[in-house]
Amino acid sequence: MTTFLVTGANGKLGRHVTQLLLEANAGTVIAASRDTAKLADLAAKGAELRRADFDDPASLAEAFKGVDRLLIIATDSLGSGQRLRQHKAAVAAAKAAAVGHIVYTSMVKPETSAVTFAGDHLGTEEAIKATGVPYTLLRNSSYQENLFLSLPSALKSGQWYSSAGDGRIPYIAHADCARAAAAALIKAPLNQTLTLTGPELLTTQEIAAQASEATGKPLAVIPVTDEQLAEGMAHAGLPEAIIPMVVSLDTNTRQGGFDILTDDVEALTGRKPSPLKAFLDANASALMAS
Ligand SMILES: NC(=O)c1ccc[n+]([C@@H]2O[C@H](COP(=O)([O-])OP(=O)(O)OC[C@H]3O[C@@H](n4cnc5c(N)ncnc54)[C@H](OP(=O)(O)O)[C@@H]3O)[C@@H](O)[C@H]2O)c1
């Protein structure tokens, strides 16, 4: 019987992937987290619990014992300067524990990306390849759910400031990333780099039009430069430390850094990824309320 381990099982993605593995009856499922006390619901459904903290290599050596297939979920320590070190610790522990296959949640086109944290993903991909352990790299596009960070205030004011120009993004549903990750663990495509995208590439203008249609509220895209965007964010009170990261997402969009469409989700899961309009329709009230 195959033994699976999902790191970060208390995160949204980790929790969903763990649930899917349990539902699939695919083998022994281990849910790992910095705090296993938060995973009681997963234990009740049949998951084994182990403590795994990428900042505590001893916990990883214990956690990864006997694991055949490991999902390393990128940490949320964006901009901390610690993330690549954390990921490398997990990769080294996987190699030392003789894990049979590593799946990793990366990002789209990290080699050429303008996004400030792209190096964390590229460095992790390289570290995984260097181990010689069989791997599947899942390059996740931007989650549709990320739009909760920008659309609510834009819908409130009717204006969406953007330096993304005509750049396009294939927004993907978080649930499609989870289904693809569970399928990648079960099928273990050998040494493949897959890019998980939604079904369509959309410009900011097109997203605004869809959001407007879903909510019934007018929404105009106001094109600005990266510098103006950063100034506006500072003015709105966004912490200085995260402004370059947020602006880099628009820069990368404008430069085509997210512009890629694949069939990899359907190939892995057997179903087409959900379109952005379905997300916007389902969340119209929440987007206007937040
Ligand atoms: N593609 C995108 O648009 C997009 C958007 C947002 C985030 N992401 C990335 O995708 C990941 C999963 O997304 P999500 O929605 O599940 O995010 P989330 O709910 O915010 O989860 C954060 C994750 O980071 C893990 N983590 C933090 N510090 C850790 C450490 N020291 N050791 C091990 N794990 C650690 C957490 O694990 P525990 O709490 O269980 O220990 C948890 O799984 C994020 O962490 C981020 O890297 C991608």
The ligand as an SDF file (V2000), in Angstrom:
LIG
                    3D

 48 52  0  0  0  0  0  0  0  0999 V2000
   -0.8920   30.2350   -6.8460 N   0  0  0  0  0  0  0  0  0  0  0  0
   -1.3260   31.2340   -6.0770 C   0  0  0  0  0  0  0  0  0  0  0  0
   -2.0260   32.1380   -6.5110 O   0  0  0  0  0  0  0  0  0  0  0  0
   -1.0150   31.2420   -4.6350 C   0  0  0  0  0  0  0  0  0  0  0  0
   -1.6940   32.1620   -3.8170 C   0  0  0  0  0  0  0  0  0  0  0  0
   -1.4230   32.1390   -2.4610 C   0  0  0  0  0  0  0  0  0  0  0  0
   -0.4910   31.2400   -1.9480 C   0  0  0  0  0  0  0  0  0  0  0  0
    0.1450   30.3750   -2.7690 N   0  0  0  0  0  0  0  0  0  0  0  0
    1.1190   29.3960   -2.2630 C   0  0  0  0  0  0  0  0  0  0  0  0
    0.4230   28.1660   -2.1300 O   0  0  0  0  0  0  0  0  0  0  0  0
    0.5880   27.6550   -0.8080 C   0  0  0  0  0  0  0  0  0  0  0  0
   -0.6580   26.9040   -0.3980 C   0  0  0  0  0  0  0  0  0  0  0  0
   -1.7610   27.7640   -0.5350 O   0  0  0  0  0  0  0  0  0  0  0  0
   -2.8780   27.8130    0.5750 P   0  0  0  0  0  0  0  0  0  0  0  0
   -4.0420   28.4780   -0.0450 O   0  0  0  0  0  0  0  0  0  0  0  0
   -3.0390   26.4880    1.1940 O   0  0  0  0  0  0  0  0  0  0  0  0
   -2.2100   28.8110    1.6380 O   0  0  0  0  0  0  0  0  0  0  0  0
   -2.4630   28.9130    3.2260 P   0  0  0  0  0  0  0  0  0  0  0  0
   -3.8200   28.3930    3.5850 O   0  0  0  0  0  0  0  0  0  0  0  0
   -2.1320   30.3230    3.6020 O   0  0  0  0  0  0  0  0  0  0  0  0
   -1.4000   27.9390    3.8610 O   0  0  0  0  0  0  0  0  0  0  0  0
   -0.0980   28.3250    4.1930 C   0  0  0  0  0  0  0  0  0  0  0  0
    0.7410   27.0820    4.2240 C   0  0  0  0  0  0  0  0  0  0  0  0
    2.0870   27.3420    4.5800 O   0  0  0  0  0  0  0  0  0  0  0  0
    2.5010   26.2510    5.4200 C   0  0  0  0  0  0  0  0  0  0  0  0
    3.6690   26.6260    6.2130 N   0  0  0  0  0  0  0  0  0  0  0  0
    3.9560   27.8460    6.7250 C   0  0  0  0  0  0  0  0  0  0  0  0
    5.1070   27.8000    7.4340 N   0  0  0  0  0  0  0  0  0  0  0  0
    5.5400   26.5050    7.3770 C   0  0  0  0  0  0  0  0  0  0  0  0
    6.6630   25.8170    7.9240 C   0  0  0  0  0  0  0  0  0  0  0  0
    7.5750   26.4480    8.6880 N   0  0  0  0  0  0  0  0  0  0  0  0
    6.7910   24.4970    7.6560 N   0  0  0  0  0  0  0  0  0  0  0  0
    5.8790   23.8370    6.8990 C   0  0  0  0  0  0  0  0  0  0  0  0
    4.8020   24.4360    6.3320 N   0  0  0  0  0  0  0  0  0  0  0  0
    4.6270   25.7610    6.5900 C   0  0  0  0  0  0  0  0  0  0  0  0
    1.2770   25.9930    6.2820 C   0  0  0  0  0  0  0  0  0  0  0  0
    1.3460   24.7150    6.9060 O   0  0  0  0  0  0  0  0  0  0  0  0
    0.8200   24.3890    8.3980 P   0  0  0  0  0  0  0  0  0  0  0  0
    0.0840   25.5800    8.9230 O   0  0  0  0  0  0  0  0  0  0  0  0
   -0.0660   23.1750    8.2570 O   0  0  0  0  0  0  0  0  0  0  0  0
    2.0480   24.0420    9.1710 O   0  0  0  0  0  0  0  0  0  0  0  0
    0.1900   26.0520    5.2010 C   0  0  0  0  0  0  0  0  0  0  0  0
    0.0770   24.8720    4.4730 O   0  0  0  0  0  0  0  0  0  0  0  0
    0.9010   28.8990    0.0360 C   0  0  0  0  0  0  0  0  0  0  0  0
    1.6140   28.5290    1.2030 O   0  0  0  0  0  0  0  0  0  0  0  0
    1.7100   29.7370   -0.9260 C   0  0  0  0  0  0  0  0  0  0  0  0
    3.0630   29.3220   -0.9420 O   0  0  0  0  0  0  0  0  0  0  0  0
   -0.0970   30.3620   -4.0980 C   0  0  0  0  0  0  0  0  0  0  0  0
  1  2  1  0
  2  3  2  0
  2  4  1  0
  4  5  1  0
  4 48  2  0
  5  6  2  0
  6  7  1  0
  7  8  2  0
  8  9  1  0
  8 48  1  0
  9 10  1  0
  9 46  1  0
 10 11  1  0
 11 12  1  0
 11 44  1  0
 12 13  1  0
 13 14  1  0
 14 15  2  0
 14 16  1  0
 14 17  1  0
 17 18  1  0
 18 19  2  0
 18 20  1  0
 18 21  1  0
 21 22  1  0
 22 23  1  0
 23 24  1  0
 23 42  1  0
 24 25  1  0
 25 26  1  0
 25 36  1  0
 26 27  1  0
 26 35  1  0
 27 28  2  0
 28 29  1  0
 29 30  1  0
 29 35  2  0
 30 31  1  0
 30 32  2  0
 32 33  1  0
 33 34  2  0
 34 35  1  0
 36 37  1  0
 36 42  1  0
 37 38  1  0
 38 39  2  0
 38 40  1  0
 38 41  1  0
 42 43  1  0
 44 45  1  0
 44 46  1  0
 46 47  1  0
M  CHG  2   8   1  16  -1
M  END
$$$$
